[in-house]
Amino acid sequence: MNPVVLIAEELAPAAIEVLAHDFDVRHVDGTDRPALLSALSEANAVIVRSATQIDAEAIAAAPRLKVVARAGIGLDNVEVPAATARGVMVVNAPTSNIVSAAEQAVALLLAVARNTASASSALKAGEWKRSKYTGVEVQGKTVGVVGLGRIGVLFAQRIAAFGTRLIAYDPYIQPARAAQLGVRLVGLEELLRESDFISIHLPKTPETVGLIGEKELAIVKPGVRIINAARGGLVDEQALADAIAEGRVAGAGVDVYSKEPCTSSPLFAFDNVVATPHLGASTHEAQDKAGLAVAKSVKLALQGEFVPDAVNVQAGGVVAEDVRPLLPLAEKLGRAFTAVAGVVAASVTVEVRGEIVSHDVSVLKLAATKGLFSSVVEEQVTYVNAPHLAAERGVEVTLATLAETAEQPTLVTVRGALPDGRTVSVSGTVTHSGARDVLKLTEVDGFDVEIGAEGILLFLRYADRPGVVGTVGTLLGESGINIAAMQVARREAGGETLMTLTVDQALGADLLTSAAESIGATAASAADLRDE
C-alpha cells in the first residue's frame, strides 16, 4: 500500500503530478475541521497553504503522520513544537515568493512615482487630467533599501537597472557584501535624509516594529516616496498618513498592514497612496513554485531521504546523547551574541571546552550559526540554511575544541570579531536539576554572570553608580513589564557595569531606548531566548 499524501488546499497540478506516481494522493477541504481530522487518521503526509490549521489536535489525530508541508513561507498555521514532539517533520517553501515580493515592491514604487492608480481611476470616471497626475522619473534618484536580505537584494538588483543610486541600512550585512551589490551601507538616519524613494524589506521582530514612525518621518527628505511590501507594522501607518497630509512625504505604496485583513486605514484617504491587499506572493509562478517545492520535499521525506527545507530537523547524522543538551544552549548563545554585538560579526568562533570534546561536537557550530541569524532574517532559520545565510553575509564561522576545563565541566563560548575591531563573547553551560537540563549564561562580553539562558533577556551597559537598578525597575514596572530575574556585574566600583534582566514580555524599540536613556547606558540590547 502506497503512503497517503493528503492535500488540504488547492495545489498546482504540476505539484500533484510529482506525487501521483508514488503515493496515494487524497483531497480534503482543510477548513472543514471534522473532515480534516477524519482524513488525517490515515495520512502519512499533509500539504496545506494558509487556511488549514495543523495544530496539536490535528497532529494527534494522525498517528501515521511523518511530514507536514506548508506550500508557502510562513508557518503560522502549523504548530511546529507539537509536530517536533511527535517526530513529525515540518517543511515549507522559504524561497518560493521572493521574486514575486521583490517585483511587487518595484511595481508599487513605479506606480507611486507616476500616479498610475489614481490616474487610472480618474480616467475611468470620465476625467482627462494629465497635468494633475504629473509624476517623477526614477532615473538618477537615490533609493534607500531598508534590509538587504534575499528580497531586499532582489529589489536592489532590479531597481538598479533604472539608473538609480542605491544606499541601504542593514546592520547585519558586511559592507563588502553590499559593495558587491553596488549598494552603499549607511545608518538609518542618513538613509532617511538622503533617499528619494525608500523601500522596506525587513522581518517583523520586536525591534523592527514601528522602526519608521513619527520621529523618523520628521527627518526624511522632503518629497520622499515610501514603499512597504514587507510586513505590516514596520511603518507606523498613522504617522505615515500624517506625513503625507503635511506634504513631507509625496506618496506611498503599501501592500501590508499592521492588522490584516485591512479594509480601513488612514492611508486609504490619499490619491497618492497605492494600496494593495498583501499581493506580494500572489502570482501564479509563486504559488506554483511553492507547490512544487513542498511536493518534492514530501517525496524525499516519505522516501527517507535528506530534506533541505525541513524547518525542525536539528542536525544531520547521529548526535551523541551527551552533546544533545548543548544544542539549544549553542543556539541561544548565538542569539545572545547577535543581540549584544548589535551588528553581524566579520568572523565567529564557537569554542567548546571540557571532556565533551571527545565526542563529535561539530553540530554545535551549526546550532550557534542558526542562533546568530534567527532574529535578523525574514525566513525561518534552520540547521540546513544557517551556513548559507552566514556565507551570504560574509561571516566565517569556525569551531575550536579544548579538552581542558575552566570552572565548568563543559563550557560553550560564541566569540566574534566585529567590523570595527571589537571582540564580543557570550558563554554558557548546562547543569542538571533532577531530570531537567538547565541552560545558563556564565559570561557576557567579559562580565561574569550566572543567569538562566531562557526567556527575554535585556542587556544594559552603563557606568556604575547608585540608583540605577531602581530607575530601571520603576520604568519597566510603569510600562507593565515584569522582571523575573536580574543580575548586575561590574569590573570595579564606579566602573563599567552590565545589568542583565530576564523579563516576561518583549520590549518595543522605544521602551528599550527609554530604559537606556534613563540611566545613560552606553549600550542596550534584547535577546529573545524563548524556545521556538
Buried (B, 14 or more C-beta within 10 A) or exposed (E): EEBBBBBBBEBBEEBBEBBEEEBBBBBBEBEEEEEBBEBBEBBBBBBBBBEBBBEEBBBEBBEEBBBBBBBBBBBEBBBBEBBBEBEBBBBBBBBBBBBBBBBBBBBBBBBBBBBBBBBEEBEEEEEEEEEEBEBBEBEEBBBBBBBBBBBBBBBBBBBBEBEBBBBBBBBBBBEEBBEEBEBBBBEBEBBBBBBBBBBBBBBBBBBBBBBBBEEBBEEBBEEBBBBBBBBBBBBBBEBBBBBBEEEBBBBBBBBBBBEEEBEEBBBEEBBBBBBBEBBBBBBEEBBBBBBBBBBBBBBBBBEEEEBBBBBBBBBEEEBEEEBBBBBBBBBBBBBBBBBBBEBBBBEBBBBBBBEBBEBEBBBBBBBBBBBBBBBBBBBBBBBBBBBEBBEBBBBEBEBEBEEEBBEBEBBBBBBBBBEEEEEBBBBBBBEEEEEEBBBBBBBBBEBEBEBBBBBBBBBBBBBBEEEBBEEBBEBBEEBEBEBBEBBBBBEEEEEBBBBBBBBEEBBBBEBBEBBBEBBEBEBBBBBBBEEB
